Amino acid sequence: MNIFSRLINWYFTRSALPYWCILIFDYLTIIFCGYLAYYLFNGGEEVTRHFWSILWDLCIMLIPFTIAFRVFHTYSGIFRYSSFVDLGRLALAMLLGSALAFAGYQLFPQQHNIFLEHLPRLILLLLFATSFMCAARVVVKTLYDLFRVGSGSKRIFIYGAHDGGISLAKSIRNETPNRYVVRGFISPDENMSGKWLMGLHVWSEKENVVALMQEQNAGILMVSPLQTEHFREQEELVNALVGAGIKIMMMPSSAKEWDGKSELRYSQLHEVDIEDLLSRDKIEVDMEAIGRLLRGSRILITGAAGSIGSEIVRQVAAFRPGEMILIDQAETPMHDIRRMMQAQFADIQSQTIVASITNQTCMEEIFSKHKPEYVFHAAAYKHVPMMEDNPAIAVQNNVFGTRVMADLAVKYGTRKFVIISTDKAVNPTNVMGCSKRICEIYCQALGKKQQTTQFVTTRFGNVLGSNGSVIPIFKEQIAKGGPVTVTHPDIIRYFMLIPEACKLVLEAGTMGKGGEIFVFDMGKPVRIVDLARRMITLSGAKDCKIEFTGLRDGEKLYEEVLNDAEQTLPTPHPKIMIAKVREYDYDEALRNEERLLEASYSYDDMAIVRIMKEIVPEFKSRHSKYEALD
């Protein structure tokens, strides 16, 4: 046994055998099977008596078989990598070789051949030889698969028993040495339950998956890309897996979807983050329509170094605009954006400008020089507690900065101006949300006043992974051992991935005709405490506690997407609606903004917020010193 193991080790650690070795093996198999077939029909005495004549006839038959092997390249493969395709080609080669031999005998009947003269003997030779050759390849491949499974290989299950799951299993089996060993499939398709696939059993997801995997000593579940959405919805299963310490691997949320045709490798999967497990609907956008609008155009993007702005930069650049003008006042992040553009979109003319949107003379210079056709306005201060403490800055940056950009867009003939707003602008309870509502009011009023520029507003909630969002904060707290701080046990929020939100922004910008406020369907709300608990479980932290700190200034338990008095109209996109809001006269909107801006330079917080409440009557402060003004 030790000699046999050493022989296998020698064979599988060297390079593949040369083609002539495989050819000789197949020749010897045909000769052996020829003797076996003759023996079964005529007995051992006849084999002994006609040994050399049998060998001669078999050698003659090797000529047509060689031609068939050449046609189907059966000797060009490598035994250890044999597949069903290779076995099929081998069977066809044997059929063709037999047909050529028989056809040759019919053309030259005077040439006697003990196999071609007796058709059953030829058929038996064909069956034996094909079976032996296929079996040899299967045995070598099986031994090779066993040889590659090292002691450190991890046992896994695959969720999904169709194309995606099969591709993952093939990718794992083709790796040398094997890091993983597939022990079975878990299928959401009841029709697949109990079946066998690639020699592995298929179980239903309704069975006790955790117990099954523990029984097989499997510590990882890889999720097929085709089953990702369905898997996210199985909260009970996900929680059970996470609670049992079983790792889950799936495609990253930011990754492109697998098309079902290209090669899928398990290395494209990663251990899940909390973002990957949040259930959400698939978002489709009309990329062709967006491309037609932006391709070759001059695009200006403010807040280009922020979470939303930088993703808009990437998505817009993919449509090959004629020029991109990128503005942000954060120097280091803008340096990163410049490097990204040089590395990934070097063929696109781009300007990275460090400046504040409140710098009116600088913005005028930019507009007069570049004359942007489309503006995506993402620049804003967005953190609720910070703006609650600094209302003057919220007004000067968010409100006045937006007015500067909007006025210049009209002055220099911009076709479309898309403003990124927030769900906190609906029934605002804080300064930040109210400042964004005032921006919406001004842009909508300006849009009605003139015909040059179409103003389109987009509203959505929290985006996963944005700067200062809850998930990075929780990760940092868990890494330190806790506690994880949640403001209130009942607080809920809507979440969307940054790339998804930006796709909807581009789609809304494409369909908007001017004056609309588009709101996005954010899906199901998430309880923040549940999010924290799941992140703690995923991290494997055992003693990490959750601490409730109380609602922050200006924070509310439930985010809204529409004002109480508002209604929505549908659009061609199921995830995008149009909000019917109260409209303002432009002169009134301008007077309000000028009065508010003047008050901001007094830096009197109460006076500033009092005017904001007059402009937006539905602004009712929560957990804030400004409640006194209500």
C-alpha positions in Angstrom: 0.0 0.0 0.0 2.9 2.3 0.8 4.5 1.6 -2.6 1.1 2.3 -4.3 0.8 5.6 -2.4 4.3 6.6 -3.4 3.5 5.7 -7.0 0.4 7.9 -7.0 2.3 10.7 -5.4 5.0 10.5 -8.1 2.5 10.5 -10.9 0.4 13.4 -9.7 3.3 15.6 -8.7 5.0 15.4 -12.1 3.8 17.0 -15.3 1.3 15.3 -17.6 2.3 12.2 -19.5 3.3 12.8 -23.2 0.6 12.1 -25.8 2.4 9.0 -27.1 2.0 7.3 -23.6 -1.7 7.8 -23.8 -1.8 6.5 -27.3 0.2 3.4 -26.4 -2.1 2.8 -23.4 -5.2 3.0 -25.7 -3.5 0.6 -28.2 -2.7 -1.9 -25.5 -6.3 -1.6 -24.2 -7.7 -2.5 -27.7 -5.3 -5.4 -28.0 -6.2 -6.8 -24.6 -10.0 -6.3 -25.2 -9.6 -8.1 -28.6 -8.1 -11.1 -26.9 -10.8 -11.0 -24.2 -13.6 -10.9 -26.8 -12.1 -13.7 -28.8 -11.7 -15.8 -25.6 -15.4 -15.3 -24.7 -16.5 -16.5 -28.1 -13.9 -19.3 -28.8 -12.4 -20.3 -25.5 -8.8 -20.4 -24.3 -7.5 -23.1 -26.5 -8.4 -21.2 -29.7 -6.7 -18.0 -28.3 -3.5 -20.0 -27.7 -3.6 -21.7 -31.1 -4.3 -18.4 -33.0 -2.4 -16.0 -30.7 -0.1 -14.4 -33.3 -2.8 -14.2 -36.0 -5.1 -12.5 -33.5 -2.3 -10.0 -32.7 -1.7 -9.3 -36.4 -5.4 -8.7 -37.1 -5.6 -6.4 -34.0 -2.6 -4.4 -35.1 -4.1 -3.9 -38.6 -7.3 -2.6 -36.9 -5.2 -0.1 -35.0 -4.8 1.9 -38.2 -8.4 3.0 -38.5 -8.6 3.5 -34.8 -5.5 5.8 -35.0 -7.3 7.8 -37.6 -10.3 8.1 -35.3 -8.2 9.1 -32.3 -6.6 11.8 -34.5 -9.9 13.1 -35.6 -11.2 13.4 -32.0 -7.9 14.3 -30.4 -8.4 11.6 -27.7 -4.7 11.4 -26.8 -4.3 15.2 -26.5 -6.1 15.4 -23.1 -4.8 14.8 -19.7 -6.2 11.8 -17.7 -6.4 13.6 -14.4 -8.5 16.4 -16.0 -10.9 14.1 -17.9 -14.5 15.3 -18.2 -17.7 13.9 -19.6 -16.9 15.7 -22.8 -13.6 13.8 -23.1 -15.3 10.5 -22.4 -17.9 11.3 -25.1 -15.2 12.1 -27.6 -13.5 8.8 -26.8 -16.7 6.8 -27.4 -17.2 8.6 -30.7 -13.7 7.9 -31.7 -14.1 4.1 -31.0 -17.3 4.1 -33.0 -15.6 5.9 -35.9 -12.6 3.5 -35.7 -14.9 0.5 -35.9 -16.9 1.9 -38.8 -13.7 2.7 -40.7 -12.3 -0.8 -40.1 -15.6 -2.4 -41.2 -15.8 -0.2 -44.3 -12.2 -1.1 -45.2 -13.0 -4.8 -44.9 -16.0 -4.3 -47.2 -13.7 -2.7 -49.8 -11.1 -5.5 -49.5 -13.0 -8.7 -48.6 -10.1 -10.8 -49.6 -8.1 -9.5 -46.6 -9.3 -11.9 -43.9 -9.7 -10.5 -40.3 -11.1 -12.7 -37.5 -12.9 -9.6 -35.9 -14.3 -8.0 -39.0 -15.6 -11.3 -40.4 -17.5 -11.9 -37.2 -19.6 -8.8 -36.3 -20.6 -9.8 -32.7 -16.9 -10.2 -31.9 -16.2 -6.7 -33.2 -19.1 -5.3 -31.2 -17.8 -7.0 -28.0 -14.3 -5.6 -28.7 -15.8 -2.1 -29.1 -17.8 -2.3 -25.9 -14.9 -3.7 -23.8 -12.3 -1.3 -25.1 -14.5 1.8 -24.7 -15.5 0.8 -21.2 -11.9 0.1 -20.2 -10.5 3.4 -21.6 -13.3 5.4 -20.0 -12.9 3.6 -16.7 -9.2 4.2 -16.7 -9.7 7.9 -17.1 -12.4 8.0 -14.4 -10.2 6.1 -12.0 -7.2 8.4 -12.6 -9.4 11.5 -12.2 -10.9 10.2 -9.0 -7.5 9.3 -7.5 -6.3 12.8 -8.5 -9.2 14.5 -6.8 -8.6 12.5 -3.7 -4.8 13.2 -3.9 -5.5 17.0 -4.1 -7.6 17.0 -1.0 -5.1 17.9 1.7 -5.5 17.6 5.4 -6.1 21.4 5.6 -9.0 21.3 3.1 -12.2 22.8 4.5 -15.5 21.0 4.0 -18.3 23.2 2.5 -21.8 23.0 1.3 -23.2 25.0 -1.7 -26.5 26.8 -1.5 -28.1 26.4 -5.0 -28.2 23.3 -7.1 -28.5 24.8 -10.6 -26.0 26.6 -12.9 -24.5 28.9 -10.3 -24.0 26.1 -7.7 -22.6 23.7 -10.3 -20.1 26.3 -11.5 -18.9 26.9 -8.0 -18.5 23.1 -7.4 -16.5 22.8 -10.7 -14.3 25.7 -9.7 -13.5 24.2 -6.4 -12.8 20.8 -7.9 -10.4 22.2 -10.5 -8.2 24.0 -8.0 -4.8 22.5 -7.1 -4.4 21.8 -4.2 -8.0 21.8 -3.0 -8.7 24.4 -0.3 -12.3 23.3 -0.1 -14.1 20.0 -0.4 -17.8 20.1 -1.4 -19.9 17.8 0.8 -23.3 18.5 -0.7 -25.8 21.0 -2.1 -28.6 22.8 -0.3 -31.4 23.6 -2.7 -34.4 26.0 -2.4 -36.0 24.0 -5.3 -38.0 21.2 -3.7 -37.8 19.3 -7.0 -34.1 18.9 -6.5 -34.3 17.5 -3.0 -33.0 13.9 -2.7 -31.3 14.0 -6.1 -27.6 13.5 -6.7 -25.4 16.1 -8.5 -21.8 15.6 -9.5 -21.8 12.6 -7.2 -23.1 14.7 -4.2 -26.4 14.6 -2.4 -28.9 17.5 -2.7 -30.8 18.4 0.4 -33.8 20.8 0.8 -33.3 24.1 2.6 -36.3 23.1 4.7 -34.3 20.4 6.5 -32.1 21.2 9.5 -29.3 22.7 7.5 -27.2 23.5 10.5 -27.4 20.0 12.0 -26.7 18.5 8.5 -23.5 20.6 8.1 -22.3 19.9 11.6 -22.8 16.2 11.0 -20.6 16.5 7.9 -18.1 18.7 9.7 -18.7 21.4 7.2 -18.0 25.0 8.4 -18.7 27.1 5.3 -21.8 27.6 3.1 -21.1 29.1 -0.3 -24.2 30.8 -1.9 -24.7 30.6 -5.6 -25.0 34.1 -7.2 -28.3 32.9 -8.7 -29.8 32.3 -5.3 -28.4 35.4 -3.5 -31.7 37.3 -3.2 -33.7 34.2 -2.1 -31.0 33.4 0.5 -31.2 36.9 2.0 -34.9 36.4 2.6 -34.4 33.3 4.6 -33.8 35.1 7.9 -34.4 32.1 10.1 -31.8 30.0 8.1 -29.3 32.9 8.0 -29.6 33.5 11.8 -29.2 29.8 12.5 -26.1 29.5 10.4 -24.6 32.7 11.9 -25.5 31.5 15.4 -23.8 28.1 14.9 -20.6 29.8 13.7 -21.0 28.6 10.2 -19.3 31.0 7.7 -21.4 32.3 4.8 -19.7 33.2 1.5 -21.4 35.0 -1.3 -20.9 37.6 -4.0 -20.1 41.1 -2.6 -23.0 43.5 -2.7 -21.0 45.8 -4.9 -20.0 43.1 -7.4 -21.5 42.9 -10.8 -24.2 40.3 -11.2 -23.1 37.0 -12.7 -24.5 36.6 -16.2 -24.9 32.8 -15.9 -22.6 32.3 -18.9 -19.1 33.5 -18.0 -16.8 31.4 -15.9 -17.7 31.6 -12.2 -14.9 31.0 -9.6 -15.4 30.6 -5.9 -12.7 33.2 -5.4 -15.3 35.8 -6.5 -17.1 35.1 -3.3 -16.2 36.5 0.1 -17.2 36.1 3.7 -20.4 38.1 4.1 -20.6 41.6 5.6 -23.9 42.7 7.1 -24.6 44.7 3.9 -24.7 41.4 2.0 -27.4 39.9 4.3 -29.9 42.8 4.2 -32.8 41.7 2.1 -33.6 44.0 -0.8 -35.2 43.9 -4.2 -33.2 43.8 -7.4 -32.9 47.2 -9.0 -33.0 47.5 -12.8 -32.2 50.7 -14.7 -32.3 51.7 -18.3 -28.6 52.0 -18.8 -29.0 52.6 -22.6 -31.2 55.7 -22.0 -28.7 57.1 -19.5 -25.8 56.4 -21.9 -27.6 58.2 -24.7 -28.1 61.3 -22.4 -24.6 61.5 -21.0 -22.3 60.1 -23.6 -20.1 62.9 -25.0 -21.6 65.5 -22.7 -20.0 67.9 -20.3 -20.9 66.8 -16.8 -20.3 68.7 -13.5 -20.5 66.9 -10.2 -20.4 68.6 -6.8 -19.4 66.7 -3.7 -17.4 64.5 -6.0 -15.3 63.1 -3.2 -18.2 62.1 -1.0 -19.9 58.7 -0.6 -22.6 59.4 -3.1 -20.7 61.9 -5.3 -17.7 59.6 -5.9 -20.0 56.7 -6.9 -21.8 59.0 -9.3 -18.4 59.9 -10.7 -17.6 56.3 -11.4 -21.0 55.5 -12.9 -21.1 58.6 -15.1 -17.5 58.0 -16.3 -18.5 54.5 -17.5 -20.8 56.3 -20.1 -17.8 58.1 -21.6 -18.8 61.8 -21.3 -16.9 64.4 -23.2 -15.7 66.1 -20.1 -16.1 65.8 -16.3 -15.8 68.7 -13.9 -15.5 67.4 -10.4 -15.8 69.7 -7.4 -15.3 69.1 -3.7 -13.7 71.1 -0.9 -12.0 68.0 0.8 -8.5 68.1 -0.6 -7.2 64.6 0.3 -10.4 62.7 -0.9 -10.3 64.8 -4.1 -6.6 63.7 -4.6 -7.9 60.1 -4.4 -10.6 60.9 -7.0 -8.0 62.3 -9.3 -5.8 59.2 -9.0 -8.9 57.0 -9.6 -9.8 58.9 -12.8 -6.2 58.7 -14.1 -6.0 55.0 -13.4 -9.5 53.9 -14.6 -10.7 56.6 -17.0 -7.5 58.1 -18.4 -9.2 58.6 -21.8 -11.8 61.0 -20.3 -11.0 64.6 -20.0 -11.6 65.4 -16.3 -11.0 68.4 -14.0 -10.6 67.8 -10.3 -11.2 71.1 -8.5 -10.8 71.8 -4.8 -13.3 74.5 -4.0 -16.4 75.3 -2.0 -19.7 75.6 -3.8 -20.3 78.8 -1.6 -17.3 80.5 -3.4 -19.4 82.3 -5.9 -16.6 83.8 -8.0 -14.8 80.5 -8.3 -18.1 78.7 -9.3 -18.7 81.5 -11.9 -15.3 80.9 -13.4 -15.9 77.2 -13.6 -19.3 77.6 -15.3 -18.1 80.2 -17.7 -15.1 78.1 -18.7 -16.6 74.7 -19.0 -20.3 75.4 -19.6 -21.6 72.1 -18.2 -24.6 70.5 -19.9 -25.5 68.4 -16.9 -25.0 69.0 -13.2 -25.3 66.4 -10.4 -25.4 68.4 -7.2 -24.4 66.0 -4.3 -22.4 68.5 -2.2 -24.0 69.1 1.3 -23.3 68.8 5.0 -25.4 65.8 6.0 -24.8 64.8 9.6 -27.8 65.6 11.7 -26.1 66.3 15.1 -23.4 68.4 13.5 -25.8 70.7 11.6 -28.1 70.9 14.7 -25.2 72.5 16.5 -24.2 74.6 13.5 -27.3 75.9 11.7 -25.5 78.9 10.3 -23.1 76.7 8.4 -26.0 74.4 7.3 -27.6 77.5 5.7 -24.5 78.9 4.2 -23.3 75.6 2.7 -26.5 73.6 1.9 -28.9 76.4 1.1 -26.7 79.2 -0.2 -24.3 76.8 -2.0 -27.2 75.2 -3.8 -28.6 78.6 -4.9 -25.2 79.6 -6.3 -25.0 76.4 -8.4 -28.6 76.6 -9.5 -28.4 80.2 -10.6 -25.2 79.6 -12.5 -26.7 76.6 -14.2 -29.5 78.8 -15.6 -27.1 81.6 -16.5 -24.8 79.3 -18.5 -27.4 77.2 -20.2 -27.1 73.9 -18.3 -29.7 71.5 -19.7 -30.5 69.6 -16.5 -29.7 70.1 -12.8 -30.1 67.1 -10.6 -30.1 67.8 -6.8 -29.5 65.0 -4.3 -31.8 65.5 -1.4 -32.8 63.3 1.6 -35.8 61.6 3.2 -35.0 63.9 6.2 -36.4 66.7 4.1 -39.9 65.2 4.7 -41.6 66.6 7.8 -38.1 67.7 8.9 -37.3 67.4 12.6 -33.8 68.7 12.3 -31.8 71.6 10.8 -30.1 69.4 8.2 -33.4 68.0 6.8 -35.0 71.5 6.8 -32.0 73.0 4.9 -32.4 70.3 2.2 -36.1 71.0 2.0 -35.4 74.7 1.5 -33.0 73.7 -1.3 -35.8 71.7 -2.9 -38.2 74.6 -2.7 -35.8 77.0 -4.4 -34.8 74.7 -7.2 -38.4 73.8 -8.0 -39.4 77.5 -8.0 -36.5 78.4 -10.2 -37.3 75.6 -12.6 -40.9 77.0 -13.1 -39.5 80.5 -13.7 -37.4 79.8 -16.7 -37.2 77.4 -19.7 -33.4 77.0 -19.9 -32.6 74.4 -17.2 -34.7 71.5 -16.0 -34.4 71.0 -12.2 -34.9 67.5 -10.9 -34.8 66.5 -7.2 -34.1 63.0 -5.9 -34.9 61.9 -2.3 -33.7 58.7 -0.6 -32.7 57.5 2.8 -29.5 56.1 4.3 -26.9 54.4 2.1 -24.9 51.5 3.3 -21.2 52.2 3.9 -21.4 56.0 3.5 -19.0 58.1 5.5 -20.3 58.3 9.1 -23.1 55.8 8.6 -24.1 53.4 11.3 -22.4 50.2 9.9 -18.8 51.5 9.9 -19.4 52.9 13.4 -20.7 49.6 14.6 -17.7 47.7 13.1 -15.3 50.0 14.9 -17.1 49.6 18.2 -17.2 45.8 17.8 -13.5 45.7 17.0 -12.8 47.5 20.3 -14.9 45.0 22.2 -18.0 47.2 22.6 -20.3 48.5 23.7 -22.2 49.0 20.5 -24.2 52.2 20.9 -27.8 52.4 19.6 -29.9 55.5 20.2 -33.2 53.7 20.8 -34.5 50.1 20.8 -37.3 51.0 18.4 -35.5 53.2 15.9 -35.7 52.0 12.3 -34.1 53.2 9.1 -34.3 52.5 5.4 -31.1 51.4 3.7 -29.9 51.2 0.1 -26.5 50.4 -1.4 -24.6 53.4 -2.7 -24.3 52.0 -6.3 -28.0 51.2 -6.3 -28.9 54.7 -5.0 -26.7 56.3 -7.7 -28.2 54.2 -10.5 -31.6 55.5 -9.4 -30.3 59.1 -9.3 -29.1 58.7 -12.9 -32.3 57.1 -14.0 -34.4 59.8 -12.4 -32.2 62.4 -13.9 -32.8 60.8 -17.3 -36.6 60.6 -17.1 -37.1 64.0 -15.3 -38.6 66.8 -17.4 -38.1 69.5 -14.8 -39.8 70.4 -11.5 -40.2 66.8 -10.3 -39.2 65.6 -6.8 -38.5 61.9 -7.3 -38.6 59.6 -4.3 -37.1 56.2 -4.2 -38.7 53.0 -2.9 -36.2 52.1 -0.2 -37.6 48.6 0.5 -38.2 47.2 3.9 -37.1 49.3 7.0 -34.5 47.8 9.3 -34.5 48.0 13.1 -31.1 49.3 14.0 -30.8 47.2 17.1 -31.4 44.1 15.0 -28.7 45.3 12.7 -26.3 45.7 15.7 -27.1 42.2 17.0 -26.5 40.5 13.7 -23.2 42.4 13.2 -22.1 41.3 16.6 -23.0 37.6 15.8 -21.3 37.8 12.4 -18.1 39.1 14.0 -18.0 36.2 16.4 -17.7 38.6 19.4 -19.1 36.8 22.4 -19.3 39.5 25.2 -20.0 42.6 23.1 -23.0 44.5 24.7 -25.5 46.8 23.2 -26.0 50.1 24.9 -28.9 52.5 24.3 -27.9 56.1 24.5 -31.1 58.0 23.7 -32.1 59.8 20.5 -29.7 62.5 19.4 -30.6 66.1 18.8 -33.0 66.4 15.9 -33.3 62.6 15.4 -36.6 60.8 14.9 -37.6 57.2 15.3 -39.1 56.7 11.9 -37.8 58.2 8.7 -40.5 59.2 6.1 -40.2 59.5 2.4 -43.3 61.7 1.8 -44.9 64.6 3.6 -48.2 63.8 5.2 -50.1 66.0 2.7 -48.2 64.7 -0.3 -49.2 62.0 -2.8 -47.1 60.2 -5.3 -47.4 59.5 -9.0 -46.0 56.4 -10.6 -43.2 56.5 -13.2 -42.0 53.9 -15.7 -39.6 52.7 -13.1 -41.2 50.7 -10.2 -38.7 52.0 -7.7 -39.1 55.7 -8.5 -42.2 57.8 -7.7 -42.9 61.5 -8.2 -43.9 63.4 -5.0 -46.7 65.9 -5.3 -45.6 68.7 -3.1 -46.6 72.3 -2.3 -45.1 74.6 -4.8 -43.7 78.1 -4.1 -43.5 81.3 -6.1 -39.9 82.1 -7.1 -39.9 85.6 -5.8 -41.1 84.3 -2.4 -38.5 81.5 -2.4 -35.7 84.0 -3.2 -36.8 86.5 -0.5 -36.9 83.7 2.1 -33.4 82.5 1.1 -31.9 86.0 1.2 -33.5 86.7 4.6 -32.2 83.3 5.9 -28.7 83.9 4.6 -28.5 87.3 6.1 -29.5 85.9 9.5 -26.9 83.1 9.2 -24.1 85.7 9.4 -25.4 86.6 12.9 -24.6 83.1 14.0 -27.6 83.3 16.3 -28.8 79.7 16.3 -32.3 80.5 17.6 -32.9 83.3 15.2 -31.7 81.3 12.2 -33.9 78.3 13.0 -36.9 80.5 13.7 -36.7 81.7 10.1 -36.2 78.1 8.8 -39.4 77.1 10.6 -41.3 80.0 9.0 -40.1 79.0 5.6 -41.0 75.3 6.2 -44.0 75.2 8.6 -43.9 71.4 8.9 -40.4 71.6 10.5 -41.0 70.5 14.1 -37.8 69.9 16.1 -37.3 66.7 18.1 -35.0 66.2 21.1 -33.5 69.6 20.4 -33.2 73.0 22.0 -35.2 74.4 19.1 -38.4 72.7 20.3 -38.9 75.9 22.3 -39.6 77.6 18.9 -42.5 75.3 18.1 
